[in-house]
């Protein structure tokens, strides 16, 4: 169980419900038929992209984490650097394999852009103060990949929802950087709560641009993310 927990920590799996509501919002706003198989396929594919990106983030940050976050899975020895590298490749490959099964092949091209954005962020985020925009672009591209993979285009409603998430993720990143620069962390887990808010924002966008009842899906995603943060912190 402890070995499993180490990999769950490495991949920040508690944040996955935010990916699922991103996919749901993008698909509905793109006008894709509500087919559980198609939505589930995209949610799974982009979940693999997400956890691969988190694993690769720790691979890139290993030296920094040895000094500032020694309890992370790699510096603590719970996951070896070699294991994390192999896992990252396998997870990305699985994400692409699932994406290849999506209704529209153009989603694969957008998936390549998402991969490049993830790699660029993970390589440069410690040294580049503007990397918060790359992280936000990764979240925006989840909407783009989903819409293209399901319907072959990115309607304006999807762009609006993706743009809202882009701005929100920039705010989360700036708050996280501020907390990291403090002598003590916030007394309340602000960043995990804001991460759960990603799903709530999806619900609001679906309610405004699609149907009010879909706000409940966003609330459910936020509650699931917040509950998961009690076991696996996502920041």
C-alpha positions in Angstrom: 0.0 0.0 0.0 2.9 2.4 0.8 4.4 1.8 -2.7 1.0 2.6 -4.3 0.7 5.7 -2.2 4.1 6.9 -3.4 3.0 6.7 -7.1 -0.3 8.3 -6.3 1.6 11.2 -4.7 4.0 11.4 -7.6 1.1 11.7 -10.1 -1.1 14.0 -8.0 -4.1 11.8 -8.8 -6.4 13.8 -6.5 -6.6 16.5 -9.3 -7.9 14.1 -11.9 -11.6 15.0 -11.4 -10.7 18.5 -12.7 -9.6 16.9 -16.0 -12.8 14.9 -16.2 -14.9 18.1 -15.8 -12.7 19.9 -18.3 -13.5 17.1 -20.8 -17.2 17.1 -20.0 -17.4 20.9 -20.4 -15.5 21.0 -23.6 -17.5 18.1 -25.1 -20.8 19.5 -24.2 -19.9 23.1 -25.4 -18.5 21.7 -28.6 -21.9 20.0 -29.3 -20.6 16.5 -29.2 -23.3 13.9 -28.5 -23.4 12.8 -24.9 -21.9 9.4 -25.6 -20.4 7.9 -22.4 -17.9 5.8 -24.4 -16.4 8.8 -26.3 -16.3 11.1 -23.2 -14.8 8.3 -21.1 -12.2 7.7 -23.7 -11.1 11.4 -23.8 -11.2 11.6 -20.0 -9.0 8.6 -19.7 -6.6 9.8 -22.4 -6.2 13.2 -20.9 -5.9 11.8 -17.4 -2.9 9.8 -18.6 -1.4 13.0 -20.1 -2.0 14.8 -16.7 -0.4 12.1 -14.5 2.5 11.8 -17.0 3.1 15.5 -16.8 3.1 15.4 -13.0 5.5 12.5 -12.9 7.8 14.2 -15.4 7.6 17.4 -13.3 9.1 15.6 -10.3 11.8 14.1 -12.6 12.8 17.5 -13.7 12.6 19.0 -10.2 14.5 16.2 -8.4 17.5 18.3 -7.4 15.3 21.2 -6.2 13.1 18.8 -4.3 16.1 17.2 -2.5 16.6 20.6 -0.8 13.2 22.1 -0.5 10.7 19.2 -0.6 12.6 16.1 0.6 9.4 14.2 1.4 8.4 14.1 -2.3 8.4 10.5 -3.7 11.7 10.7 -5.6 14.0 12.5 -3.1 12.5 10.4 -0.3 13.5 7.2 -2.1 9.9 5.9 -2.3 10.1 6.1 -6.1 13.4 5.9 -7.9 14.4 8.4 -10.6 14.6 5.6 -13.1 11.1 4.3 -12.2 9.7 7.8 -12.5 11.2 8.2 -16.0 9.9 4.9 -17.2 6.5 5.6 -15.8 6.4 9.0 -17.5 7.0 7.4 -20.9 4.5 4.7 -20.4 1.8 7.1 -19.2 2.3 9.5 -22.2 2.3 6.5 -24.6 -0.9 5.2 -23.1 -2.5 8.7 -23.4 -1.6 8.9 -27.1 -2.8 5.3 -27.7 -6.2 6.2 -26.2 -6.4 9.5 -28.1 -5.8 7.6 -31.3 -9.1 5.8 -30.8 -11.1 9.1 -30.6 -13.7 9.9 -33.3 -11.6 12.6 -35.0 -7.9 12.0 -35.8 -7.1 15.7 -35.6 -7.2 15.4 -31.9 -3.8 13.6 -32.1 -2.2 16.8 -33.6 -3.6 18.8 -30.7 -2.3 16.1 -28.3 1.2 16.7 -29.7 0.9 20.4 -28.9 -0.3 19.5 -25.4 2.8 17.2 -24.9 5.1 19.9 -26.0 3.5 22.4 -23.6 3.8 20.0 -20.7 7.4 19.2 -21.5 8.2 22.9 -21.9 6.6 23.7 -18.6 8.3 20.9 -16.7 11.7 21.8 -18.0 11.6 25.5 -17.4 9.1 26.4 -14.7 11.7 26.8 -11.9 13.8 29.3 -14.0 11.1 31.1 -16.0 8.7 33.5 -14.1 6.4 33.4 -17.1 6.0 29.7 -17.0 2.7 30.2 -15.3 1.3 31.0 -18.7 2.6 27.7 -20.1 0.9 25.8 -17.3 -2.3 27.6 -18.0 -1.9 26.8 -21.7 -1.7 23.1 -20.8 -5.1 23.4 -19.2 -6.5 25.4 -22.1 -5.2 22.7 -24.5 -7.2 20.0 -22.7 -10.3 21.8 -24.0 -8.9 22.1 -27.5 -7.8 18.4 -27.6 -11.2 17.3 -26.4 -13.2 19.4 -28.9 -11.0 18.5 -31.8 -11.0 14.8 -30.9 -14.8 14.7 -30.5 -16.2 17.0 -33.2 -13.1 18.2 -35.3 -13.4 21.9 -34.4 -13.2 24.3 -31.5 -16.4 26.4 -31.2 -16.4 29.7 -29.5 -18.1 28.4 -26.4 -15.2 26.0 -25.9 -12.7 28.8 -26.4 -14.5 30.9 -23.7 -14.5 28.0 -21.2 -10.9 27.2 -21.9 -9.9 30.9 -21.6 -11.7 31.1 -18.2 -9.6 28.1 -17.0 -6.5 29.7 -18.5 -6.9 32.8 -16.4 -7.9 30.8 -13.3 -4.9 28.5 -13.5 -2.6 31.6 -13.8 -4.1 32.9 -10.5 -3.6 29.5 -8.8 0.0 29.4 -10.0 0.7 32.9 -8.7 -0.9 32.2 -5.3 1.2 29.0 -5.1 4.3 30.9 -5.8 3.5 33.5 -3.2 2.9 30.7 -0.6 6.2 29.0 -1.5 7.9 32.3 -0.9 6.5 32.7 2.6 8.3 31.7 5.8 5.2 29.6 6.7 2.5 28.1 4.5 -1.0 29.4 4.7 -2.9 28.1 7.8 -5.6 26.9 5.4 -4.9 24.7 2.4 -5.6 27.5 -0.1 -4.0 26.0 -3.2 -5.7 22.6 -2.9 -9.1 24.4 -2.4 -8.4 26.5 -5.5 -7.5 23.3 -7.4 -10.9 21.9 -6.5 -12.4 25.2 -7.8 -11.3 24.2 -11.4 -14.2 21.8 -11.5 -16.5 24.3 -10.0 -15.6 26.8 -12.7 -16.3 24.1 -15.3 -19.7 23.7 -13.8 -20.4 27.5 -13.9 -19.3 27.6 -17.6 -21.6 24.7 -18.5 -24.5 26.3 -16.6 -24.0 29.6 -18.4 -23.3 28.3 -21.9 -25.1 25.0 -22.0 -27.7 24.1 -19.3 -28.0 25.2 -15.7 -28.3 21.6 -14.4 -24.7 20.9 -15.4 -23.6 23.0 -12.5 -24.1 19.9 -10.4 -21.4 18.1 -12.4 -19.0 20.9 -11.6 -19.9 20.8 -7.9 -19.5 17.0 -7.8 -16.0 17.3 -9.4 -15.0 20.0 -6.9 -16.1 17.9 -4.0 -14.4 14.8 -5.3 -11.1 16.7 -5.9 -11.3 18.3 -2.4 -11.9 14.9 -0.8 -9.0 13.4 -2.7 -6.7 16.2 -1.5 -7.1 14.9 2.1 -5.3 11.7 0.9 -3.0 12.9 -1.9 -2.1 16.6 -2.0 -2.3 17.9 -5.5 -0.1 20.9 -5.2 
